[in-house]
Amino acid sequence: MNAAYESPFSARYASKEMLYIFSPDMKFSTWRRLWVSLAKAEMALGLPITPEQVAEMEAHLDDIDYDTARKREKEVRHDVMAHVYTFGKAAPKAAGIIHLGATSAYVGDNTDIIQLREGLRLTRKKLAAVLDKLGTFADEHKAQPTLGFTHFQPAQLTTVGKRATLWMNELLMDLDEIEYRIENLRMLGSKGTTGTQASFMELFDGDEGKIRELEQRIADDFGFAGVVPVSGQTYSRKIDAQALATLSGIAQSASKFATDLRLLQHLKEIEEPFEAHQIGSSAMPYKRNPMRSERICALARYVICDSLNPAFTAATQWFERTLDDSANKRISVPEAFLAVDAILNIMLNVVSGLVVYPKVIGQRVMNELPFMATENIMMSAVKRGGDRQELHERIREHSMAAGKRIKEEGLDNDLIDRIAADPMFGLTRAEIEKELDPKNYIGRCPSQVNAFLSECVQPKIAPYLDGSDMQVEINL
């Protein structure tokens, strides 16, 4: 019996990799690495810290005594100081210099930035894998004519592959956003209680050059280009808002893809994977519900709404900081990453096994193509001496009659028969049917797909593909 609430992100949706990034082990071991980095930089810049103290700290980066930390936090009501105490117990020779000159935000906020970067990197990798799979699908079906829809009403033809590039283009925009966020992330650094670095001015006897070097050394240790130029006690909460806006963009793109797929599955043209023993409905055994796509849409809705949390937090921070951000960001930021991770896992599963039904697609095309071919048919008749205006009116009349037959009587489209029987056109049925090759109505679709994949997609995703076929496990 499990009597305690368990987050679905942990139990069902998110990957082990993303769960680790926002785990206590990742968080608190990063705190310790930040304390080591601070101590090493302070030692290098002349403060009385010894290599022995640093070595002792480095020997205990991951063996965190959580029981001791919990007991100490219950006593002092301060998580950072509880972990300073616990780290000092593990490294007693260094206990007196751990966290020297720093405030809580030094470990808390710098760790948050590191987690944002790692979360975005994992998201980028999975997004690239989804684009790679969709690219294969688009290339395979780039010349397969299909009925295009505007307003979900029959429009001109497109191709199955060209439609897939529309999904991909939005995801590619999201990839650009992720890259921008990663490239422009900066650590908080060591700014002190209100961002003035007064404590470090005291430690380094007013030597501002050493303080600037201290921060750059810490940034170098963690692979960042630098630190934010100014701050209050914390980094600007707009950084969280920007990161979640990027995740919201992925959710929007994913939901558009999944919604289109749900509609296509209703039309019986394309289906998401359906396993041999999968049950679509407890009451209707024949059903094949698009449950994966529905879950993408559900999780996407959550992310889009969740992205408002850091926006409100950024808007309501007071002066150099308030603490009403902490409880909110502790939930909203990790869960946005976990939800997007789940979305991309499901998308990767779906796009790896899309099922296309060309005969159904072709039948729908041919039901509508006679209407689309009327301009070409009319031009053929004009070349034989017909009057364009008279022919246009006659085609309009035949089209209305054929449409009425389809909608009111449920019969087939007989427009071609009507035109072939009309002496005004002077065309045989065989001559008219020459105008009914769907490939004559797909424009540049195949070449558009080729150019998009080779010029836009592959150069962008290549750095994030390691040559292996990314496999994900999803719990349905």
Protein Blocks (a to p, Z undefined) as FASTA:
>chain_A
ZZbdcdfklmmmmcfklmmmmgmklmmmmmmmmmmmmmmmmmmnopacdfklmmmmmmmm
mlccfklmmmmmmmnopaklmmmmmmmmmmmmlmmmgophiafklmmmmmmmmmmmmmmm
mmmmmmmmmmmmmmmmmmmmmmmccdddehhiacddddfklmmmmmmmmmmmmmmmmmmm
mmmpccebjnbjnonommmmmmnnopaklmmmmmmmmmmmnopabdcfbdcfbccfklmm
mmmmmmmmmmmmmmmmmmmmmmmmmnomaccdddfklcfbfklmmbccdfklmmmmmmmm
mmmmmmmmmmmmmmmcghjbcfklmmmmmmmmmmmmmmmmmmmmmmmmmmmmcccdfklm
mmmmmmmmmmmmmmmmmmmmmmnopafklmmmmmmmmmmmmmmmmmmnopacfklmmmmm
pmklopafklmmmmmcfklmnojmmmmmmmmmmmmmmmmmmmmpghiacdddddZZ
